[in-house]
């Protein structure tokens, strides 16, 4: 009798284990019914045979849960890597800067840098569209992905959609998707270049964007120098010196500008 009961339970256990993989909901219902029955029968043999199935079922659900999140992460990574491979962010930034270099130099009153071969010609409409779609695909999965928002803003800028680009960069600069000083650098250059042919730039807004932009480790050193001069004009010499030191640490030729500030302040340094 004991042997037949053992064989019966073993066969049941085997069938339940198989159900874990093709009918986990049915297994869960069976377990609930079994534990309800145990409440009245107190059949410990039945209880111990159900317990491994419960553990296995729990493990399956845990693995499924983790795999779901990993699939989401892996898809984000897949699209992000492909987008970066097609057009590195540094390249998009360089093209964006090339497009407004002349006006930017005029705005901050510095000599125009020697022209480099334009990278915009190689950035075909098909390639632009593909990179834009990849960024949007990332955002459809992870709407707060900072890198995708930034790349999308750059893409809008390269396509001439300044309004959409400004909207993306403003949200980034405000910290909606985390700290993003590079977006503030883009906004600063936009403010300066717009002022060349348009109305005078808003001084307070310019200072805000400059302060954020200069925290970016790859910011254009000319922006740092311009910020230092602006602070000196506003009567903040101590802060101007600190910012000028930042420019000098990035490029040795800006040590001369630092020396000029010291000279104007009457400092022997």
C-alpha positions in Angstrom: 0.0 0.0 0.0 2.8 2.4 1.0 4.7 1.5 -2.2 1.7 2.2 -4.5 1.1 5.5 -2.7 4.8 6.4 -3.2 4.6 5.5 -6.9 1.4 7.4 -7.4 2.9 10.5 -5.8 6.1 10.2 -7.8 4.2 10.0 -11.0 2.1 13.0 -10.0 5.3 14.9 -9.0 6.8 14.2 -12.4 3.7 15.4 -14.3 3.6 18.5 -12.1 7.2 19.3 -12.8 6.5 19.1 -16.6 3.6 21.5 -16.2 5.9 24.1 -14.7 7.3 24.7 -18.1 4.2 24.6 -20.3 1.4 25.6 -17.8 2.8 27.5 -14.8 -0.6 29.0 -14.1 -2.2 25.6 -13.9 0.6 24.5 -11.5 -0.1 27.4 -9.3 -3.8 26.6 -9.2 -3.0 22.9 -8.4 -0.7 24.0 -5.6 -3.4 26.1 -4.1 -5.9 23.3 -4.2 -3.3 20.9 -2.8 -2.6 23.1 0.2 -6.3 23.6 0.8 -6.7 19.8 0.9 -3.7 19.5 3.2 -5.5 21.9 5.6 -8.1 19.2 6.2 -6.2 15.9 5.6 -2.9 16.9 7.1 -1.2 14.4 4.7 2.4 15.3 5.3 3.5 12.9 2.5 1.4 14.9 0.0 2.7 18.2 1.5 6.4 17.3 1.0 5.7 16.1 -2.6 4.1 19.5 -3.3 6.9 21.5 -1.8 9.5 20.8 -4.5 7.0 21.8 -7.2 6.3 25.0 -5.3 10.1 25.8 -5.0 10.6 25.0 -8.7 7.6 27.1 -9.8 8.9 30.0 -7.7 12.3 29.7 -9.3 10.7 29.7 -12.8 8.8 32.9 -12.0 11.9 34.6 -10.6 14.0 33.7 -13.6 11.2 34.8 -15.9 11.0 38.2 -14.1 14.7 38.8 -14.2 14.9 37.7 -17.9 12.1 40.2 -18.7 14.0 43.1 -17.3 17.3 41.9 -18.8 15.6 41.7 -22.2 14.5 45.3 -21.8 18.0 46.4 -20.9 19.6 44.3 -23.6 17.3 45.9 -26.2 18.2 49.4 -25.0 21.9 48.5 -25.1 21.5 46.9 -28.6 19.9 50.0 -30.1 22.2 52.4 -28.3 25.4 50.6 -29.4 24.1 50.4 -33.0 23.3 54.1 -33.0 26.7 55.0 -31.6 28.4 52.8 -34.1 26.6 54.4 -37.0 27.4 58.0 -35.8 29.4 58.5 -32.6 28.1 61.3 -30.3 31.4 63.1 -30.6 31.0 63.2 -34.4 27.4 64.6 -34.1 28.8 67.3 -31.7 31.6 68.2 -34.1 29.2 68.6 -37.0 26.9 70.7 -34.9 29.8 73.0 -33.9 31.0 73.2 -37.5 27.6 74.4 -38.7 27.7 77.5 -36.4 31.5 78.0 -36.0 31.6 81.3 -38.0 28.7 82.9 -36.0 30.1 81.6 -32.7 33.5 83.1 -33.3 31.8 86.4 -34.2 29.6 86.3 -31.1 32.5 85.9 -28.6 34.9 88.0 -30.7 37.6 85.4 -31.3 39.5 84.6 -34.5 37.8 81.9 -36.6 39.6 78.6 -36.4 41.1 77.0 -39.6 38.3 75.3 -41.5 38.3 71.5 -41.2 36.8 69.2 -43.9 33.0 69.2 -43.4 31.7 66.0 -42.0 28.1 67.0 -42.8 28.3 65.8 -46.5 29.1 62.3 -45.4 26.1 62.3 -43.1 23.5 61.3 -45.7 19.7 61.8 -45.2 19.3 58.0 -45.0 21.9 57.8 -42.2 20.4 60.7 -40.3 17.0 59.1 -40.5 18.4 55.7 -39.3 20.2 57.3 -36.3 17.1 59.3 -35.4 14.9 56.1 -35.5 17.4 54.2 -33.3 17.3 57.0 -30.7 13.5 57.0 -30.8 13.4 53.2 -30.5 15.5 53.5 -27.3 13.1 56.1 -25.9 10.1 53.9 -26.7 11.6 51.4 -24.3 13.3 53.7 -21.8 11.7 57.2 -22.0 14.2 58.7 -19.6 17.3 57.6 -21.4 19.6 60.7 -21.3 22.0 59.6 -24.0 19.1 59.0 -26.5 17.5 62.4 -25.7 20.8 64.2 -26.2 21.6 62.4 -29.5 18.0 63.1 -30.7 18.5 66.8 -29.8 21.7 66.8 -31.9 20.0 65.1 -34.8 17.2 67.7 -34.8 19.8 70.4 -34.8 21.7 68.9 -37.8 18.4 68.5 -39.7 17.6 72.2 -39.1 14.7 71.6 -36.7 16.0 74.1 -34.2 12.7 74.3 -32.3 12.7 70.5 -31.6 16.4 70.5 -30.8 16.0 73.4 -28.3 13.1 71.6 -26.6 15.2 68.4 -26.1 18.3 70.3 -24.9 16.3 72.6 -22.6 14.7 69.6 -20.9 18.1 68.0 -20.5 19.7 71.2 -19.2 17.0 71.4 -16.6 17.9 68.0 -15.3 14.8 66.2 -16.3 16.9 63.1 -17.2 19.8 63.6 -14.8 22.8 66.0 -14.9 23.6 66.8 -18.6 26.1 69.7 -18.9 26.7 69.0 -22.5 23.2 70.1 -23.4 23.8 73.4 -21.6 26.9 73.9 -23.8 24.7 73.4 -26.9 22.2 75.9 -25.5 24.9 78.4 -24.7 26.2 78.4 -28.2 22.7 78.7 -29.6 22.1 81.7 -27.4 25.3 83.4 -28.6 24.9 82.6 -32.3 21.2 83.7 -32.3 22.3 87.0 -30.9 24.6 87.7 -33.9 21.6 88.4 -36.2 18.8 88.6 -33.7 17.9 90.4 -30.4 20.5 90.8 -27.6 21.0 87.7 -25.6 19.4 87.4 -22.1 22.3 87.9 -19.7 20.8 85.9 -16.8 19.9 83.0 -19.0 23.4 83.1 -20.6 25.1 83.0 -17.2 22.9 80.0 -16.1 23.8 78.0 -19.2 27.5 78.9 -19.0 27.7 77.9 -15.4 26.3 74.4 -16.2 28.2 74.1 -19.5 31.6 74.7 -17.9 31.1 71.7 -15.7 31.3 69.4 -18.8 34.8 68.0 -19.1 34.7 68.2 -22.9 33.3 71.7 -23.1 34.8 74.0 -25.8 37.6 75.9 -23.9 36.6 79.1 -25.7 33.3 79.0 -23.7 35.2 78.8 -20.5 37.4 81.8 -21.4 34.3 83.7 -22.5 32.6 82.9 -19.2 35.7 84.2 -17.3 35.6 87.5 -19.2 31.9 87.9 -18.6 32.3 87.3 -14.9 35.0 89.9 -14.7 32.8 92.4 -16.5 30.0 91.7 -14.0 32.2 92.5 -11.1 33.0 89.0 -9.9 36.9 88.9 -10.2 37.5 86.1 -7.8 35.1 83.8 -9.7 36.5 85.0 -13.0 40.0 84.0 -11.9 38.8 80.5 -10.9 37.2 80.0 -14.3 40.2 81.4 -16.1 42.4 78.8 -14.3 40.1 76.1 -15.5 40.7 77.3 -19.1 44.4 77.5 -18.5 44.5 74.0 -17.2 42.9 72.8 -20.4 45.0 74.7 -22.9 48.4 76.3 -22.0 47.8 79.3 -24.3 45.0 80.4 -22.0 47.6 81.1 -19.2 48.2 84.4 -21.0 44.5 85.3 -20.6 44.8 84.4 -16.9 47.8 86.6 -16.6 45.9 89.5 -18.1 43.1 89.1 -15.6 45.6 89.1 -12.8 47.2 92.3 -14.3 43.9 94.1 -14.5 43.2 93.1 -10.9 46.6 94.4 -9.9 47.8 91.0 -8.7 51.5 90.1 -8.9 50.5 86.5 -9.7 
